Amino acid sequence: MGKRIGHFLDGKIITGGDRVGPVFNPATGQQSGEVALASAAELSAAVEVAAAALPGWRATPLARRAEVMFRLRQLIKERGDELAAIITAEHGKVLADAAGEISRGLENVDFCAGLPHLLKGEYAEQVSRGVDVHQVRQPVGVVACVTPFNFPAMVPLWMITGAIACGNTVILKPSERDPSASLWIAERFTEAGLPAGVLNVINGDAETVSAILDHPGIAAVSFVGSTPIAETIYRRAAEAGKRVQALGGAKNHMVVMPDADLPAAADAAVSAAYGSAGERCMAVSVLVTVGDIADPLVDLVAERIAKLRIGDGTDPASEMGPLITEQARDRVASYVAGAAAEGATVVVDGREQQFDGDGFFLGVSLIDQVKPGMKVYDEEIFGPVLSVVRVDSYDDAVRLVNECQYANGVAIFTRDGKTARSFEFDVEVGMVGVNVPIPVPVGTFSFGGWKRSLFGDTHIYGPESFNFYTRRKVVTTRWPDPSETQVNLGFPTH
């Protein structure tokens, strides 16, 4: 069954119990190992370790915490090729895409290295006679981070670095489909000087997540995944009194105006729709053509699709790899199979492309004449399928985007500044790109959508993560002379 993938607890790798799940190489379809799936008892033991490490880490000077971040960054930069290979082996994305994921994750490490500034409080003197007030940020406690399969390094780095920088201790539960990247990151954190018990990686499945949500020792939960699961996690965690942020699914639109540079828009649409086999929450899945540009734009996209090279992610010639599992491949293919019956036109059918071996490969698909109400439009596909919706006007395009239940990311391609500015103002989506197809914010901003793409009110990484992973404490002080004290039952005033 290949290698055994355990947990990282109290600074070291442990084997785990008898409950296991398979891990595959998506490019070959062969099982490459098995991963331990933690029970509620094992999760509880990890929480005890994290709770024991909390007082010491919370008391660690901010400069020392920052040193750990700087060292972590250097270690990942030096050994990034090693991490990229781990990602490709278990996720399937091409090595260049894996390297890009690592680079975007490091942006948040860079940001968190500035934690001495980011954790500064506030002070006001003489708010009343002889009275001063100051506010400090303190960690929330033991934090659980539940991360998805599609970015096995980037999303953990988005979450755990902020939580740790703020003085919390962490239970990281990565996807059981590609868990090894998280263990690698935990080992590098230890090399960087992070004390044992501050970061613990507990592999598991739905049973493990349930244990996280129910455990009274976990104060906060960060999650990224599908909308149905995000909503469930948000409700359960909130009912248990935990602080929670749960990022859900997406249906990202790319609006192309009649004045846009069509070849550039076609390049962007293909890159954003099919990169990482469409398994990105910021992938473009709906191409919205405004006016009479639909036919030429669809032709340009189809021309580019014909040149894409799909294969093993370790092959430098490959531009796109397989999907994560056989079930994912078959589910995505089912949307293409049903599109024509719903009235859409399948311009390019990815199911027709043949691949050698047993890997979880699927060709890319382009579906035209798509309308709301069709499954291929309404549901998150999370695969290499691009739908084309034709509208007559800018107002129609904005209305289409705003009526979608998801509101993660959106893009507009235009040469007109007024149109771009109006779009930014009008559209009801959390992240907007202007001539940028995948508007993932840089690490100095925060990532998150609106509507059913986010449950909770705090985005992840960047500035908002320091709000989520800390609690504010306000202290009011007065040092009166004994002669100034007296009994006064009235409500304090200025």
N, C-alpha and C positions, 0 to 999 in steps of 0.2 A: 504493500500500500504506500510505499515511499516514506517520506520523512514524517515524523511526529511533531506537530506544532502545539506547544503548550502555552503557558501564561508567563507573564513577567510580574513577579510579586516580591516586594521588599528588596528590590535591587538585583534579582536573579531570575533566570528562567527555571520554571518548574514544569513537570510533566502534565499535571492535571489528572482528573479522574477517568472513569471508564466511558463516560458519554462522549462520543466523537462524531464528527461530520467529515465528509470528503472535501478535498481541495483539488481542483483540476487545473491543468494547463489548457486554456481555451483554444490554443492554436493546434493542439494535437487531439483534444477530446479525451485525453488519458488522465486518470487520477494520479496526481503527483505527491499526495500526502494526505494526512488526516489531522484535523484540528480538534483539540479538546474543547468541549462545550461545558461551561461551568454550571454547576448546580446552584441553587439558592444558598446552600451551606458554603460553597466555595466563594461565592460572591460576598457573603457575610464576612468570611475570613479576610478578604481583600479590604473590605471597609474598615475592619478593625486595624489592619496595618496602616491604612491611609490616615485613620483618626489618630493613631499613635504618633505618626510622623508630623501631624499638623502643628502642634505647639512649637516644635523646633523650627520648622520651615517658616511659620508665620513670624517668628522672632528673628529670622535671618535678615541682616541688613540689606537694604535695597541695592547697594552697590555690589554686594556679593551675588544677589539674584541676577543682576545685569551681567556680571562676569560669566555666569552659567549660560546665558543666552548668547553672548559673543562666542563662547567656546563651542556651543552647539552649532551655531552657524558655520564656523570654520570646519568642523568635523563633517557636516553634511556637504559643504562645498567640495572638500577634498575627496569624499567618497560617494559623490552623487551618482557616478556610473554604477556603482554597486547597488545602490537603492533603486535606480531605474531598472536594472535587470530583474530585481525582485518583483517590482510592480508588473513588468511585462510578463514574467513567468506565471503570475497568478491572475492578473486582470486581462492580459492579452493586448493592451494598447501598444502601439509602436514605441520604440525606445525614445525617439525624439519627443513624442507626446508625454512620455513619462518624465523626461528631463524637464519639459516645460511645467509640468505639475509640480515638480520639486522646486523649481525656481519661484513659482507663485506662492508656494508654502513658505519659502524662506523670506518673502516680503514681510510676513507677519512676525517671524523671528526677529527681523531687523526692527520692526516697530516696537516689539516688546522689550528689546534691549534698551529702549528709552524709558523704562518703567520708573526710574527715580523722578522724572518729570511728570509722567502720566498719573502717578499716585499722589501727587501733591494735593493737599486739602485747601481750605479757605479760612480766612481769619478776618474778623471785624472787631475793632476796638470801640469802646465807649458806646455800645448800643443803648445802654442806659447809664446812669451815673455810676461810674466805677465798675461797670459790667462789660466783659468782653465775651465774644462767641467765636469758637472755631469748629471746623468740621473736618473729620478725617475719613479716609477710606479704609475699611478693614475686610479681610477675606470672608466669604460666606461659609467656608468649611470644606467638607469633602464634596467634590464635584464629580458627576458622571458625564462622560462624553461618549455618545453613541454615533458612530460615523458610518457612511455608506461605502459600498464596494467601488463606486466609479472613480473616486479619488482617494486611494488607500494611503497616500502620504500627505497630500495637500490639506484635506479637511481635518485630519488629526492635528496637523501643525497649526491650522487656523484656530482650533479650540484649545488644545492643551497648553500651548505657550502662553496665551492670555490668562488662563486659569492659574497656571503655576506662577507667572509673573506677579499676580495679585496676592500671592501668599497662600493659595489653596492647595490641597492635595487632591489627586485625580485618580479616578477609575476610568480607563479608556476601554470601551467595548467596540472594537472594529468589526467590520463585516466578516462573517465566518467564511465568505467566499475567497477573500484575499487578505488574510490576517498578518502575513509575515512582515509587511512594511512597518506596521505599528510596533512590532517587537524590535525591529532594527532601530527604529527611532528611539525607543525606550533605552536600548543599550547605549546609543550615542549620548543621550541625555545623562546617563550615569557616568560615561567617560568625561562629559563636560563638567562634572562635579555636583550633579544633583543628588542630594542625599537619598538613601534607600527609603522606599515607602512613599515618597512624594508622588511618583508616577507609577501606576500599576496597570498592566494590560491584562484584562480578563476576557478571553475569547468566549463566544457563546452564541446562542440563538434567541428565539422569542422567549423561551423560558428564562434565560439569563436577564433579558431586558425587563421582564415582569418582576424579577427579583430586585432589580435596580429601582424600579418605580415604587415598589412596596417597602423598601428598606428605610427605616426611620433615620439611619445615620447618614444618609445622602441628602445634602441640602439643596442641590441644584442639578438640573439635567439639561444638557445641550444635545440636540438631535438634528440630523439631516437625513431625509429619506422621502418616501412617497407621501402624498397628502393624506390618504386614509390612516396610515400608521402615525404620521405626525400629529393628526388631530386626536387620535387615541392617546398618544403619549402626553400631549398637552393636557388633556382632561384628567387623566389618571394622576399625573405628577402634580397638577394644581390641586386636585382633591386631597392629595396626600400632604399638602402644605409646602411643596417644594417650589423653588424658583425654577422656571422652565422657559426655554426657547426651543421651538420645533419648526424647522424649515421643511416645507413640503415640496410638491411637484411643480411642474411648469408646462407651459405651452407658449413658447416664445415666438413672437411675430417679428418679421422683418418687412417693414413697409418700404416699397420702392416707388418714388414719385416719378412722374413723366420726365422731369428734367434731370434725373440722375444719370450718372455715367454707367450705362448698362453693362459693359464688360466688367467694370470694377465691382458692380453689384452682384453679377453672376459669380465672380471669383469669391466674394465674401459669402454668398449664400451656400456655395458648395463647401467651402472651408468650415463654416459654422454649423452646417447641417450634418456633415458626415465625419468630422473629426472625432476620434475615439469611438467610432461606430455609432455616433449619436447618443452615446451613454453619458451625457452631460446635462445637468439641470439648467445650464445656460445655452444649450444647443438651440439653433434656429430650427423650428419644426414647421412653421407656417410662413410662406412667402406671400406677401400681400402686394399684388400689382395694382397700381392706380392708373386708370385711364386705358389707353390703347397700347401699352407697352407689354402686355402679357405674352403675346405670341413670340416676339423677338427675344424676350427675357427667358422664356421657357426653352427656346431653342439654344440659347447660349449656355444655360445650365446643363441641358442634355449633352451638348458637345463636351463639356468639361467632365461630366460623369463618365463618359466613354473612355477617358484617359486615366481614370483613377486606378491605382495599383493596390490591390487588397491581398494581404498575405500575412504570414507569421511576423509578429511584431519585432522579432530579432533580426529580420532581414532588412538591411538598410534601404532596399528598394521599396519596401512596403510603406504606403501612406495611411492605410487603415487596417486594423487587425480584426479579430473575431469578436463576437459578443461574449458576455461573461459566462453564460451557461447554455446548454442545449435548450432548456425551457424558455430562456429569454429569446433565443433565436426563433423558436417556433411561435412564440407569442407575437413577436414583431411581424413575422411573415403572415400571420393571420389577418393583420390589419390591411396588408396589401391585397390578400386574397379576397377580402370583403369589400374593397373600395369600389370596384366596378358595379357591383350589385346595388350599391347605394347611389349610383349616378355619377361617380367620379370617373376620370379618364386616367388610366395607368400609362404614363408616357414611358417610363423605364421601370421594369419589373425586376427587382433584385433577386427574386427567387429563381430566375432563369439562369443566373450565373453559376457555373459549376466550379467546385473546388476539390482538390485531391485530399485524401485522408479523412479523418473523423473530427476535425476541428469544428468549432461552433461559428462557422463563417456564413455570412449572408451578404449578397450584393446590395448596393444602394438602390433606393427606389425614389421615383419622382411621380407625384400624382397631381394631376391638374383638375380644374373645375370642382374643387372641394368647397363644401358649404357647411356652415354650422348646422348641427343636427346629425351629421355623419359621424360614426365612431372614429374614423381616421382624423377628424378635426377635434371632436369633443374630448377625447381621452389622451392622456400622456402616453406616448408610444415608447419613448426611451430607446430608440434604435435608429438606423440609417434610413429614415423615411422623411421626405420633404413634401409637404402639401402646398399647393398653389391655390390661393383664393383671389378671385378677380373682383375688384370694386371700381366704381365709377369716379369717386371723388375722395379728397382728403378727409372730409367729414365722415364718409362711409368707412374709411380705414380706421379712424379714431374710434368710431362707434363699435366696430368689430373688435378691436383690442379691448376696449373698456367693458364690453359685455362678456368677455371671457372670465371664467371663474378663477383662472390662474393669473398672477401678475408678478412674475419673477423678473424677467427681462424683456426688453423690446428694443428694436432699432429702427431708424429711419434713414434712408439714403436719398439725399437731395443735394442740389447745388445752391439752394436758396436759403439764406440765413433766416429770413422771416418765417418760412415754413418750419424750419428746424426749431426755432424758438417757440412757435405756437405749439408744436408737437410736444416739446418738453413741458409746456404749461398744461396742455389739455389731457395728456395721456395718464391713466391711473395705474401705473406700474412702478415697482420699486427701483429698478435700475434701467437707465435709458442710454442707448448709444446713438450718436449722430455720425453716420458713415463709419460706425464701429459695430460689427455684427454681434460680438459677444462682450457686452459692457461689464465685465467683472471688475469691480473697483480695485485700484492699487491698495497696498496694505495700510496706507494712512487714512483710508476711508473704511466703511463697513459694508458688509454684504448681506442683502436680504430683500425679499419681495414683499408684496402686499396681498390682500385678499386671502385665498386659500393656498397661497404659496408660503405663508408664514403664520404660525400660531404663537402668540406672544407679541411683545412690543419692542423687542430688542434684536438687532441684527448681530451677525457673528463677525469676529475678528475686528481689528482696528479699534477706534475710539469707543464704540458701543460695547465691545467686549469688556472693557475696564469698568463700565457701568454694571454689566450683568454679573461679573465675577467679584464685585465688591459691594459691601453695604456701607451706607453713610452713617456716621455717628456724629451728632452735634453736641458740643460741650459748652455750657455756659458757666463762666467763672466770675467770682467777686471776692475781693479781699478787704473787707470792711474793718474799720477800727471798732473796738468793742463799744465805743460810745454811740456808734451809728446803728446798732441793732435794737429792734423792738418787736413786740408781737403785733402783727397786722394780718387779720383774717381776710382782707380784701384781695381780689385777684391782682397779681403783680402787673404793674404798668410801667411806663417809662418815667 
